[in-house]
Amino acid sequence: MAVEEEGLRVFQSVKIKIGEAKNIPPYPGPNRMRDCYCTVNLDQEEVFRTKIIEKSLCPFYGEDFYCEIPRSFRHLSFYIFDRDVFRRDSSIGKVAVKKEDLQKYHGKDTWFQLQPVSADSEVQGKVHLELRLSEVITDSGVISHKLATRVLECQGLPIVNGQCDPYAAVSLLGPSRSDAKKTKVKRKTNNPQFEETFYFEVTRPLSYTKRQFDVEEEDVDKLALRVDLWNASNLKFGDEFLGGVRVPLRVLGQVGVHDAWYFLQPRENGGKSVKVEELGSLRLNIVYTEDHVFPSEYYTPLRDLLLHSANVEPVSASTAHILGEVCREKQEAAVPLVRLFLHCGKIVPFISAIAHTEVNRTQDPNTIFRGNSLTSKCIDETMKLAGMHYLQVTLKPVIDEICTEHKPCEIDPVKLKESENLDTNRENLRQYVDRIFNVITTSGVRCPTVMCDIFFSLRESAATRFQVDQDVRYTAVSSFIFLRFFAPAILSPNLFHLRPHHPDPATSRTLTLISKTIQTLGSLAKSKSASFKESYMAAFYDYFNEQKYGDAVKNFLDLISTSGKWDQKSIETPIMLKEGFMIKRAQGRKRFGMKNFKKRWFRLTNHEFTYHKTKGEGALCSIPIENILAVERLEEESFKMKNMFQVIQPERALYIQANNCVEARDWIDILTKVSQCNRKRLSTYHPSAYLNGHWLCCKTSSDTAPGCTPCTGLPANIQLDVDGDRETERIYSLFSTYMSKMIKMQEACGSKSVYDGPEQEEYSSFVIDDPQETYKTLKQIISSVQTLEQQHTKYKRDKFKKTKIGSQEHPIGDKSFQCYIRQQSESSTYSI
């Protein structure tokens, strides 16, 4: 979800590899071991949790997490928890990275020391304050001065133990001062509206006259206002600290008025002193991306150059190919290129062009598409995007079964446990391999059309180039569909959304053995057993040395490399797409009864959306996919609850609260995807609930009144999550980053044109088939990139000029407070 900023859309995303923790402090008991898991939090909101690693002080997680960040945040935090069966899980330590520091660690494996977790440091949110100093003449004629402090509202306070009942405590800090006042408690909201004013007397020296008085003459500049936010708790432990701010009175300036938003800060000296090294450390790899996307017309020149790539002769002189040449990793270029070309329906001609060129450069048919070329990376990325649903339909049921059954499948005699039997294990493994092989080789009819078209092109190019080798038309396709699609998905099902977490070690070993066997079966190698280094694998493979396996692979490859013949929409088998606990409001299907909120297990397949009392029980309610008319967010004010969305049906709407903002977005996205082809989809909806006889949004009294707000727009093509402008912006960023390499490539073109001898070493890394055409394209790219660079510079300059520190969008706090003071110091000296 993008944040709009004056015609510009800002997207945030983060990709995290949670590696391992080490030297976790031992449990203070005889066992000493701990059962630890790690959470990912945006400020205080948990958005991801790893599985629990039992009985370890150095737990290895090996989990990847990616999400689009749908809101602003200050810290990306990671907490290590120890599971406790009898009490609430205890936190061991945390890593908190400020948003502005994320670029320091971009894409690097980094060990972070775990910091102590203290209730006084776990803060988030902001508060709006207004301070006003005024003169008051008393009955005796004496002038006194009063500080009026108005606490207007707070936003985004943390929710503590599932509830937030906040109040503010206001005090004036200074020599011999302990004035403290409190607002009323606001129940069940983390965005409280206080609108309360408190008065404090500010004394003056007797020598004071308005003209000569200066702040430095007394201790007024040492006075400060303290506002602390607390959660009114019913627990015996007392109220919980939510955050506070300290405002020095010198900010009042000459006018004696100050109105600003502040970020809440941790309490000073909060928490116990703990040696950091005693808590252990956590290895993370964080890639945070922020895309500032202009309106579409800004990208037209660069986008046109990119989309024209398939028509450029030779293709090595095209804009897309040049991007692959200058990027440090081919993967960097492949991801945005594939997404843009898929979005614009140009992926097949582009991949066909670069694949044809690569095939013609290949000398040995046995090494076809074996390198990490731009072609290989682009096909990998296309299969991931276009083939994800195909992968789930084909493999997920079997992978789920393998992960839940835990059958022993170890066939290495050295690793065999005493209680296990080698022949039983071989039979277990053989049955699994047979099942997976069968579901793959009978799935050709469901292979997405775009993948079939690409495989058809690969097959034709390979067969034309190596006419003597009869098998090359198969190996060209199998090197992708088996080696780079099915085998990696079996090996790491969590990376392909087939499982929520990395499998346990025993299951992971089973999947490794299955993946190796499937990879070899699909490769159609002449000598299968010889392709295994391990003798136990070669012996196991003898089970599959039958002609029927080779024939099945060839029939499958023939089917999926037939252009345009099949359509993935013919899938009829119900497949589970997403499930999990959420809270739902009663739909009002019964005429009488309370419309209360209840926790339910939700389950979505490509046929229906159901909820159950708990996992595994029968459905309490089933909504056919064709009955979903729209899926939209529900405004927080409807029920004073965050992360709510609505599933709109012909008769009523189902109101649901997800566990966090990322989870809410995921459910909305996948429900929208599966229902986007419904004929009766709505064009308008009500963003708020129908309560007390009217819609809260438009105040219409009829519960069947048409919606008052347009539904979220849906692209016409199936690539729902692809934003063409955003991908072009990412490509611009890559070209901008590697500008020096493009200049060097221009020099290489000039060198090749003038000097047609042995290639100079500094230019040898570039593929340049036509120096003049390549130089021409480079000149156009550089011109487009420089124009966009100027637009970005202008935007940053204008934004800086318009930024008002202390506004709702840019609260004072963290680094911005120093910036605010610096801005104020440019005006005349402070005085009250």
C-alpha positions in Angstrom: 0.0 0.0 0.0 1.4 3.4 -1.0 1.4 6.6 1.0 0.4 9.6 -1.1 2.7 12.6 -0.8 1.8 15.5 -3.1 1.3 13.5 -6.3 4.1 11.1 -5.3 3.4 7.6 -4.0 5.8 6.2 -1.4 6.1 2.4 -1.1 8.0 0.7 1.8 9.0 -3.0 1.9 11.3 -5.1 3.9 12.9 -8.5 3.2 14.5 -10.2 6.2 16.6 -13.3 6.6 16.5 -14.4 10.3 19.6 -16.6 10.6 20.5 -17.7 14.1 21.0 -16.6 17.7 24.0 -17.5 19.8 25.0 -17.4 23.5 21.4 -17.0 24.8 21.7 -17.0 28.6 20.8 -20.4 30.1 17.6 -21.1 31.9 18.1 -20.8 35.7 17.2 -24.4 36.4 18.6 -27.9 36.1 17.8 -28.2 32.4 19.4 -24.9 31.4 18.1 -25.2 27.8 15.4 -22.9 26.3 12.7 -23.1 23.7 13.1 -19.9 21.8 11.4 -18.1 18.9 12.0 -14.8 17.3 9.4 -12.1 16.3 9.6 -9.2 13.8 7.9 -6.0 15.0 7.0 -2.7 13.4 7.5 -0.6 16.5 5.4 -2.6 19.0 3.2 -4.4 16.5 4.2 -8.0 15.8 4.1 -8.9 12.1 5.9 -12.2 11.9 6.9 -15.0 14.2 9.4 -17.9 13.6 8.8 -21.4 14.7 10.0 -22.5 18.1 13.5 -24.0 18.3 13.5 -26.4 21.3 16.2 -27.1 23.8 18.9 -24.8 22.4 20.9 -21.8 23.5 22.1 -21.2 19.9 18.8 -21.6 18.0 19.1 -21.7 14.2 15.9 -20.3 12.5 16.9 -20.0 8.8 13.6 -18.2 8.0 12.9 -15.5 5.4 10.2 -12.9 5.7 9.0 -10.3 3.2 6.3 -7.7 3.6 5.0 -4.5 2.2 4.8 -2.0 5.0 1.4 -0.3 5.0 2.1 2.5 7.5 4.8 4.8 8.9 7.1 3.3 11.6 10.1 4.4 13.7 11.8 1.1 14.6 12.1 -2.3 13.0 12.5 -4.6 16.1 13.3 -8.3 16.7 12.5 -10.0 20.0 13.8 -13.3 21.2 11.2 -15.0 23.5 11.5 -18.2 25.6 8.3 -20.2 25.5 6.8 -21.0 28.9 4.0 -23.6 29.0 2.6 -22.4 32.4 3.1 -18.6 32.2 3.3 -15.9 29.6 6.4 -16.3 27.3 9.3 -14.3 28.7 11.4 -11.9 26.5 15.1 -12.5 26.6 16.3 -9.6 24.5 15.7 -7.5 21.5 17.3 -5.8 18.5 15.8 -2.4 17.6 17.0 -0.7 14.4 15.9 2.9 13.8 14.3 3.4 10.4 17.0 6.0 9.4 19.7 3.4 10.2 18.3 0.5 8.1 20.4 1.5 5.1 23.6 0.9 7.1 22.8 -2.8 7.2 21.3 -3.1 3.7 21.8 -6.6 2.3 24.6 -7.5 4.8 24.7 -10.5 7.1 25.1 -8.7 10.5 25.4 -9.9 14.1 23.4 -7.7 16.4 23.9 -7.8 20.2 20.6 -8.4 22.0 19.5 -5.5 24.2 17.5 -5.7 27.4 13.7 -5.4 27.1 12.3 -2.9 29.5 8.7 -1.8 29.8 10.0 1.8 30.1 11.7 1.6 26.7 8.9 -0.1 24.7 7.2 3.0 23.3 5.5 4.1 20.1 3.0 6.8 19.0 2.8 10.6 19.2 1.1 13.3 21.2 -0.3 16.7 20.2 0.4 19.5 22.7 -0.4 23.2 22.8 1.5 25.5 25.3 0.5 29.1 25.9 2.0 31.6 28.4 -0.2 34.5 29.4 -0.2 37.4 31.9 -2.9 37.5 34.5 -3.5 40.6 36.7 -4.7 39.6 40.2 -7.2 41.5 42.3 -4.4 43.2 44.1 -2.9 44.4 40.8 0.0 42.0 40.8 1.0 40.6 37.4 1.3 36.8 37.5 2.1 34.4 34.6 0.3 31.2 33.9 1.3 28.4 31.6 -1.7 26.8 29.9 -0.9 23.3 28.7 -3.5 21.7 26.4 -3.2 17.9 25.7 -5.2 17.5 22.5 -4.8 13.9 21.3 -2.5 10.9 20.8 -2.1 8.6 17.8 -0.7 5.1 17.5 -0.2 4.2 21.2 0.9 0.6 21.8 -1.7 -1.9 22.7 -0.7 -3.6 26.0 -1.9 -7.2 26.6 -4.7 -6.7 24.1 -6.1 -3.4 25.5 -5.3 0.3 25.6 -7.0 2.6 28.2 -4.7 5.6 28.1 -4.4 8.8 30.2 -1.9 11.6 30.3 0.0 12.8 33.4 1.3 16.4 33.0 3.9 18.0 35.3 6.1 21.1 35.3 9.7 20.2 36.1 12.0 22.7 37.8 13.6 23.7 41.1 11.2 22.8 44.0 8.4 21.9 41.6 6.3 18.8 41.7 3.0 19.9 40.2 1.3 16.9 38.5 -2.1 16.7 36.9 -3.9 13.9 35.0 -6.4 13.7 32.2 -9.4 11.4 32.3 -8.9 7.8 31.2 -10.1 7.1 27.6 -11.3 3.5 27.3 -10.5 1.1 24.5 -8.6 3.3 22.1 -5.0 3.8 21.1 -5.9 7.1 19.4 -7.4 9.0 22.4 -8.9 12.5 22.0 -8.2 14.2 25.4 -8.8 18.0 24.7 -8.0 18.9 28.3 -6.1 22.0 29.6 -4.0 22.4 32.7 -2.7 25.6 34.3 0.7 26.1 36.0 2.0 29.3 37.6 5.3 30.5 36.3 7.0 33.0 38.7 9.0 36.1 37.8 11.6 38.1 39.7 10.4 41.4 41.3 12.8 43.3 39.0 10.9 42.1 36.0 9.7 44.6 33.4 8.5 43.5 30.0 11.1 45.4 28.1 14.2 44.4 29.9 13.3 40.9 31.0 15.4 38.1 29.3 15.2 34.3 29.7 18.7 34.2 31.1 17.8 36.5 34.0 16.0 33.6 35.9 15.6 29.9 35.9 12.6 29.9 33.6 14.7 28.5 30.8 15.5 25.5 33.1 11.8 24.7 33.5 10.4 22.0 31.3 7.0 20.4 30.8 6.7 16.6 31.2 3.8 14.7 29.6 3.7 10.9 30.2 1.2 8.5 28.7 0.0 5.6 30.8 -2.2 2.6 30.3 -4.8 2.4 33.1 -4.4 -1.3 34.1 -6.6 -3.4 36.3 -3.7 -5.6 37.1 -2.1 -5.6 40.5 1.3 -4.6 39.0 0.0 -1.0 38.4 -0.4 1.2 35.3 1.9 0.6 32.3 4.1 3.4 30.9 3.4 4.0 27.2 5.9 6.9 26.5 6.5 10.5 27.4 7.9 13.8 26.2 9.9 16.5 27.9 9.3 20.0 26.4 11.8 22.8 27.5 9.8 26.1 28.0 12.3 28.0 25.9 10.4 26.7 22.8 7.7 29.2 23.6 9.8 31.9 22.0 8.9 35.6 21.9 5.2 35.0 21.1 4.7 32.7 24.2 2.8 30.1 22.1 3.9 26.6 21.0 1.7 24.1 19.2 3.3 20.8 18.0 3.2 17.1 17.7 5.9 15.0 19.5 7.1 11.5 19.2 6.8 9.7 22.5 10.1 8.7 24.0 11.3 6.0 26.4 11.5 6.9 30.1 15.0 8.2 31.1 17.1 5.6 33.0 14.3 3.0 32.5 15.0 -0.6 33.0 17.6 -2.6 34.9 21.3 -2.4 34.0 22.2 -5.6 32.2 25.5 -6.4 30.5 24.7 -6.6 26.8 27.0 -9.5 26.1 25.2 -11.6 28.7 22.0 -11.7 26.5 23.6 -13.2 23.3 23.3 -12.0 19.7 21.2 -12.5 16.6 22.3 -12.8 13.0 20.0 -10.9 10.5 20.1 -9.8 6.9 17.8 -6.8 6.3 16.9 -5.3 2.9 14.6 -2.2 3.4 13.4 -0.5 0.2 11.6 2.8 -0.1 10.3 3.7 -3.6 9.2 7.2 -4.4 7.0 6.8 -7.4 6.1 9.7 -9.7 2.9 9.9 -11.9 3.1 7.5 -14.8 4.0 10.1 -17.5 7.4 10.8 -15.8 8.5 7.2 -16.7 7.3 7.1 -20.3 10.8 7.6 -22.0 12.6 5.0 -19.8 9.6 2.5 -19.9 9.4 2.8 -23.7 13.1 2.0 -24.1 12.7 -1.0 -21.8 9.6 -2.4 -23.5 11.2 -2.0 -26.9 14.1 -4.3 -25.9 12.7 -7.5 -27.6 12.7 -5.7 -30.9 16.3 -4.4 -30.8 18.9 -6.1 -33.0 21.1 -7.4 -31.5 19.2 -7.9 -28.2 22.5 -7.3 -26.4 22.2 -3.6 -27.4 18.8 -3.3 -25.7 18.0 -1.3 -22.6 16.9 -4.4 -20.6 20.1 -6.4 -21.5 22.3 -3.5 -20.7 20.7 -3.3 -17.2 21.8 -7.0 -16.7 25.3 -6.1 -17.8 25.9 -3.2 -15.4 24.2 -4.6 -12.3 26.5 -6.4 -9.8 24.1 -9.3 -9.6 21.9 -10.5 -12.5 19.1 -11.1 -9.9 19.0 -7.4 -9.2 18.0 -6.6 -12.8 15.8 -9.7 -13.3 13.3 -8.9 -10.5 12.0 -5.5 -11.7 12.4 -6.4 -15.4 10.2 -9.5 -15.2 7.6 -7.7 -13.1 7.4 -4.8 -15.6 7.3 -7.1 -18.7 4.7 -9.4 -17.1 2.6 -6.3 -16.2 2.8 -5.0 -19.8 2.3 -8.5 -21.4 5.7 -8.4 -23.1 7.6 -11.1 -21.1 7.5 -13.9 -23.7 9.0 -12.0 -26.6 11.7 -10.5 -24.3 12.8 -13.8 -22.8 12.6 -15.5 -26.2 15.0 -12.9 -27.6 17.6 -13.1 -24.8 17.3 -16.9 -24.6 17.8 -17.3 -28.4 21.0 -15.2 -28.1 22.3 -17.3 -25.2 21.6 -20.6 -26.9 23.5 -19.4 -30.0 26.5 -18.6 -27.8 26.4 -22.1 -26.1 28.9 -24.6 -27.5 28.0 -27.7 -25.6 24.3 -28.9 -25.4 25.0 -30.4 -21.9 25.7 -26.9 -20.5 22.6 -25.2 -21.9 21.1 -22.6 -19.4 23.4 -23.9 -16.6 24.9 -20.5 -15.8 23.5 -17.6 -13.8 22.8 -15.5 -16.8 20.2 -12.8 -17.3 18.0 -15.4 -19.2 18.2 -17.9 -16.4 17.4 -15.3 -13.7 14.5 -13.9 -15.7 12.9 -17.3 -16.3 13.4 -18.2 -12.6 11.6 -15.0 -11.6 8.8 -15.5 -14.1 8.2 -19.0 -12.8 8.0 -17.7 -9.2 5.5 -15.0 -10.1 3.3 -16.7 -12.8 3.7 -20.3 -11.4 3.2 -19.8 -7.6 -0.5 -20.9 -7.7 0.4 -23.8 -10.0 3.1 -24.8 -7.5 0.7 -24.7 -4.6 -2.0 -26.7 -6.4 0.6 -29.4 -7.5 2.9 -29.8 -4.5 1.3 -28.3 -1.4 -1.0 -31.3 -0.4 1.9 -33.8 -0.6 4.4 -31.5 1.2 1.9 -30.8 4.0 1.5 -34.6 4.4 5.3 -35.2 4.5 5.7 -32.4 7.1 3.0 -33.7 9.4 3.5 -37.5 9.1 7.3 -37.4 10.2 7.9 -40.8 8.6 11.6 -41.8 8.9 13.3 -41.7 5.5 17.0 -41.7 6.2 18.8 -44.0 3.8 22.4 -43.2 4.7 23.6 -46.1 6.9 26.0 -43.8 8.7 23.1 -41.5 9.8 20.6 -44.2 10.6 19.2 -44.2 14.2 19.3 -47.4 16.2 15.5 -47.7 16.3 15.2 -47.3 12.5 15.2 -50.0 9.8 17.0 -49.2 6.5 14.5 -51.1 4.3 11.5 -49.5 5.9 13.0 -46.0 5.5 13.8 -46.8 1.8 10.2 -47.8 1.2 8.9 -44.7 2.9 11.1 -42.5 0.8 10.3 -44.4 -2.4 6.6 -43.9 -1.8 7.0 -40.1 -1.3 9.2 -39.8 -4.4 6.6 -41.8 -6.4 3.8 -39.6 -5.2 5.6 -36.3 -5.9 6.8 -37.6 -9.3 3.2 -38.5 -10.3 1.6 -35.2 -9.2 4.3 -33.3 -11.2 4.1 -35.3 -14.4 0.3 -35.3 -14.4 0.1 -31.5 -13.8 1.0 -30.4 -17.3 -2.6 -29.3 -18.0 -2.4 -26.7 -15.2 0.9 -25.2 -16.2 0.3 -21.4 -16.7 0.1 -20.3 -20.4 3.0 -17.8 -20.0 5.3 -20.6 -18.8 4.2 -22.9 -21.7 4.9 -20.1 -24.2 8.4 -19.5 -22.8 9.2 -23.3 -22.7 8.0 -23.6 -26.3 10.5 -20.8 -27.3 13.4 -22.5 -25.4 12.7 -25.8 -27.0 12.6 -24.4 -30.5 15.8 -22.4 -30.0 17.7 -25.4 -28.5 16.4 -27.8 -31.2 17.5 -25.5 -34.0 20.9 -24.8 -32.5 21.8 -28.5 -31.7 20.0 -30.5 -34.4 22.1 -33.6 -33.8 21.2 -33.9 -30.1 17.6 -35.4 -29.9 17.3 -34.8 -26.2 18.3 -31.1 -26.1 14.7 -30.0 -26.7 13.8 -31.8 -23.4 16.9 -30.8 -21.3 16.4 -27.1 -22.3 13.0 -27.1 -20.6 13.8 -29.6 -17.7 16.7 -27.5 -16.6 14.1 -24.9 -15.5 10.9 -26.8 -14.6 12.7 -29.5 -12.6 16.1 -28.1 -11.6 15.0 -24.5 -10.8 11.3 -24.7 -10.0 10.0 -28.0 -8.5 13.3 -29.2 -6.9 14.0 -25.9 -5.0 10.3 -25.8 -3.9 10.5 -29.3 -2.5 13.9 -28.5 -0.8 12.7 -25.2 0.9 8.9 -25.2 0.9 8.8 -22.1 3.2 10.5 -20.0 0.5 7.8 -20.9 -2.0 4.8 -20.3 0.4 4.1 -24.0 0.6 4.8 -24.1 4.4 4.7 -21.2 6.9 8.1 -22.1 8.4 11.4 -23.9 7.7 10.8 -27.7 8.3 12.4 -29.4 11.3 15.8 -31.1 10.7 14.5 -34.6 10.1 11.8 -33.5 7.7 14.3 -31.2 6.0 16.5 -34.2 5.4 13.6 -36.1 3.9 12.8 -33.3 1.5 16.5 -33.0 0.5 16.5 -36.7 -0.5 13.3 -36.3 -2.4 14.5 -33.2 -4.1 17.7 -34.8 -5.2 15.9 -37.8 -6.7 13.2 -35.7 -8.5 16.0 -33.4 -9.9 17.8 -36.5 -11.4 14.6 -38.0 -12.7 13.7 -34.8 -14.5 17.2 -34.3 -15.9 17.0 -37.2 -18.4 20.7 -37.8 -17.8 22.2 -40.7 -19.7 23.7 -42.4 -16.6 21.4 -41.7 -13.7 23.2 -43.6 -10.9 26.5 -42.1 -11.9 25.1 -38.6 -11.2 25.1 -39.3 -7.5 28.3 -38.9 -5.4 26.8 -40.9 -2.6 26.7 -44.7 -3.0 23.4 -45.0 -1.0 21.7 -42.6 -3.3 22.9 -44.5 -6.4 21.5 -47.7 -4.9 18.2 -46.1 -4.0 17.9 -44.7 -7.5 17.9 -48.2 -9.0 14.2 -48.3 -8.0 13.5 -45.7 -10.7 15.6 -47.2 -13.6 12.6 -48.1 -15.5 11.6 -46.7 -18.9 8.2 -45.6 -17.7 9.8 -42.8 -15.6 11.7 -41.4 -18.6 8.6 -41.6 -20.8 6.5 -39.8 -18.2 9.0 -37.0 -18.0 9.2 -36.6 -21.8 5.4 -36.6 -22.1 5.1 -33.9 -19.4 7.8 -31.8 -21.0 6.1 -32.1 -24.4 2.8 -31.0 -22.9 4.2 -27.9 -21.1 6.2 -26.7 -24.1 3.2 -26.6 -26.4 2.5 -22.9 -26.9 -0.9 -21.5 -25.8 -2.7 -24.8 -25.5 -3.6 -24.8 -21.9 -5.1 -22.4 -19.3 -4.5 -22.5 -15.6 -8.2 -21.4 -15.0 -9.3 -25.0 -15.6 -8.2 -26.0 -12.0 -11.1 -27.7 -10.2 -9.4 -29.2 -7.2 -10.0 -27.3 -4.0 -6.7 -26.0 -2.7 -6.1 -24.3 0.7 -4.7 -20.8 0.1 -4.5 -19.3 3.6 -5.7 -20.0 7.1 -5.3 -18.7 10.6 -7.1 -17.2 13.7 -8.8 -13.8 13.4 -11.6 -12.1 15.3 -15.0 -11.7 13.5 -18.2 -9.8 14.4 -21.5 -11.7 14.2 -23.0 -11.2 10.8 -26.7 -10.8 12.0 -27.8 -14.0 10.2 -30.2 -14.5 13.2 -32.9 -11.9 13.7 -32.2 -11.6 17.4 -29.1 -11.9 19.4 -25.9 -10.0 20.3 -23.6 -9.0 17.5 -20.5 -9.7 19.5 -16.9 -10.4 18.5 -15.4 -13.9 18.6 -12.1 -15.5 17.8 -12.5 -18.0 14.9 -10.2 -20.2 12.7 -10.5 -18.9 9.1 -9.8 -20.9 6.0 -9.6 -19.9 2.4 -9.6 -22.2 -0.6 -10.1 -21.4 -4.3 -13.7 -22.6 -3.8 -14.9 -21.0 -0.4 -14.1 -18.8 2.6 -15.0 -20.5 5.8 -14.7 -20.0 9.6 -14.6 -22.6 12.3 -14.7 -22.6 16.1 -11.2 -23.9 16.1 -8.8 -25.6 13.7 -9.9 -29.0 12.4 -13.6 -28.6 13.4 -16.5 -28.3 10.9 -17.3 -24.9 9.3 -19.7 -22.6 11.2 -20.1 -20.5 8.1 -19.2 -21.0 4.4 -19.1 -18.2 1.9 -18.7 -19.4 -1.7 -16.0 -17.4 -3.6 -18.6 -16.3 -6.2 -20.6 -14.6 -3.4 -17.7 -12.3 -2.5 -18.7 -9.0 -4.0 -15.8 -6.9 -2.6 -13.1 -7.0 0.0 -12.1 -3.7 1.6 -10.7 -2.1 4.7 -13.0 -1.0 7.5 -12.4 2.4 9.1 -11.1 2.1 12.6 -13.7 4.4 14.0 -16.5 1.9 13.3 -15.7 -0.3 16.3 -12.6 1.5 17.7 -10.5 -1.5 16.5 -7.4 -1.5 14.3 -6.6 -3.8 11.3 -10.3 -4.5 10.4 -11.6 -5.4 6.9 -14.9 -6.4 5.5 -15.9 -9.3 3.2 -19.0 -7.9 1.4 -21.7 -10.5 0.3 -25.1 -10.0 -1.4 -27.1 -9.9 1.9 -24.5 -8.6 4.5 -20.9 -7.8 5.2 -18.6 -9.9 7.4 -16.4 -7.7 9.6 -13.1 -9.2 10.5 -10.1 -8.1 12.6 -6.7 -9.4 11.6 -3.8 -9.8 14.1 -1.7 -7.0 12.6 -1.5 -4.6 9.7 0.6 -6.9 7.5 -1.7 -9.9 8.1 -4.7 -7.7 7.3 -3.1 -6.6 4.0 -2.3 -10.3 3.1 -5.9 -11.4 3.7 -7.4 -8.5 1.7 -4.9 -9.2 -1.2 -5.6 -12.9 -1.4 -9.4 -12.6 -1.0 -9.4 -9.9 -3.7 -7.3 -12.2 -6.0 -9.6 -15.2 -5.7 -12.8 -13.1 -6.2 -11.6 -10.6 -8.8 -13.3 -12.5 -11.7 -16.8 -12.5 -10.0 -19.3 -11.1 -12.4 -21.3 -9.2 -9.7 -18.3 -7.4 -8.1 -19.3 -4.1 -6.6 -18.0 -0.7 -7.9 -18.8 1.1 -4.6 -18.8 0.2 -0.9 -19.3 1.7 2.6 -15.9 2.2 4.3 -17.6 2.3 7.8 -20.0 0.0 9.5 -23.9 0.1 9.6 -24.6 0.9 13.3 -27.5 2.3 15.2 -29.7 2.5 12.2 -27.4 4.3 9.7 -24.1 4.0 7.9 -21.4 5.8 9.9 -19.7 7.0 6.7 -22.5 8.7 4.7 -25.2 8.7 7.4 -27.7 6.9 5.1 -30.4 5.1 7.1 -31.1 2.2 4.6 -28.9 -0.8 5.3 -29.2 -1.7 1.6 -28.1 1.7 0.3 -25.4 1.6 -2.4 -21.9 2.3 -1.3 -20.6 5.9 -1.0 -16.9 5.2 -1.9 -15.4 3.7 -5.1 -14.0 0.2 -4.5 -10.3 -0.3 -4.7 -9.4 -0.5 -8.4 -8.3 -3.9 -9.9 -5.9 -4.2 -12.8 -7.3 -6.1 -15.8 -4.5 -8.7 -15.8 -3.8 -11.3 -13.2 -0.6 -9.7 -11.9 -2.5 -8.0 -9.1 0.5 -6.9 -7.1 2.6 -5.5 -9.9 2.8 -1.7 -10.2 4.4 -0.9 -13.6 5.5 2.6 -12.5 7.0 1.3 -9.3 9.1 -1.3 -11.2 10.3 1.4 -13.6 11.3 3.5 -10.7 13.3 0.6 -9.3 15.0 0.1 -12.7 15.8 3.9 -12.7 17.4 3.5 -9.2 19.6 0.6 -10.5 20.7 2.6 -13.5 21.4 5.6 -11.3 23.4 3.4 -8.8 25.5 1.9 -11.7 26.0 5.1 -13.7 29.8 4.8 -13.6 29.6 1.3 -15.2 27.4 2.7 -18.0 30.0 5.4 -18.7 32.7 2.7 -18.7 30.5 0.6 -21.1 30.2 3.7 -23.4 34.0 3.8 -23.4 34.2 0.1 -24.2 31.9 0.7 -27.2 34.2 3.5 -28.5 37.2 1.3 -27.9 35.7 -1.6 -29.9 34.6 0.6 -32.8 38.1 2.3 -33.2 40.4 -0.6 -32.2 39.3 -4.0 -33.5 42.1 -6.0 -31.9 42.3 -8.0 -28.7 39.8 -6.8 -26.1 41.1 -4.5 -23.4 40.9 -6.2 -20.0 39.0 -3.4 -18.3 36.1 -3.8 -20.8 36.1 -7.6 -21.1 33.3 -8.0 -18.6 30.7 -6.4 -21.0 28.9 -8.3 -23.8 28.9 -5.9 -26.8 28.0 -7.4 -30.1 27.2 -4.1 -31.9 29.2 -1.2 -30.4 27.4 1.5 -32.4 23.9 0.3 -31.5 24.9 -0.3 -27.9 26.4 3.2 -27.6 23.2 4.7 -29.0 21.0 2.9 -26.4 23.4 3.9 -23.6 23.1 7.5 -24.6 19.3 7.3 -24.5 19.3 5.5 -21.1 21.6 8.1 -19.5 19.5 10.9 -20.8 16.3 9.4 -19.4 18.0 8.6 -16.0 19.4 12.2 -15.7 15.9 13.6 -16.3 14.4 11.5 -13.6 17.3 12.3 -11.3 16.5 16.0 -11.7 12.8 15.4 -10.9 13.8 13.5 -7.7 16.2 16.3 -6.7 13.5 19.0 -7.2 11.0 16.9 -5.2 13.4 16.5 -2.3 14.2 20.2 -2.3 10.6 21.3 -2.4 9.7 18.8 0.3 12.4 20.1 2.5 11.2 23.6 2.1 7.6 22.6 3.0 8.5 20.4 5.9 7.3 21.8 9.1 8.9 20.1 12.1 6.3 19.6 14.8 3.4 19.0 12.3 1.4 15.7 12.5 3.4 14.3 9.6 6.8 15.3 11.0 6.6 15.2 14.8 9.4 16.5 17.0 11.5 13.7 18.5 14.6 11.6 17.7 16.8 13.4 15.2 14.0 15.8 14.2 14.1 17.6 17.6 17.6 18.9 17.0 16.5 20.1 13.6 13.5 21.9 15.2 15.7 23.6 17.7 18.1 24.6 15.0 15.3 26.1 12.9 14.1 28.0 16.0 17.5 29.3 16.8 17.7 31.1 13.5 15.0 33.5 14.8 15.7 36.0 17.5 16.7 35.0 21.1 14.1 33.2 23.1 12.2 35.2 25.7 9.0 34.7 27.5 
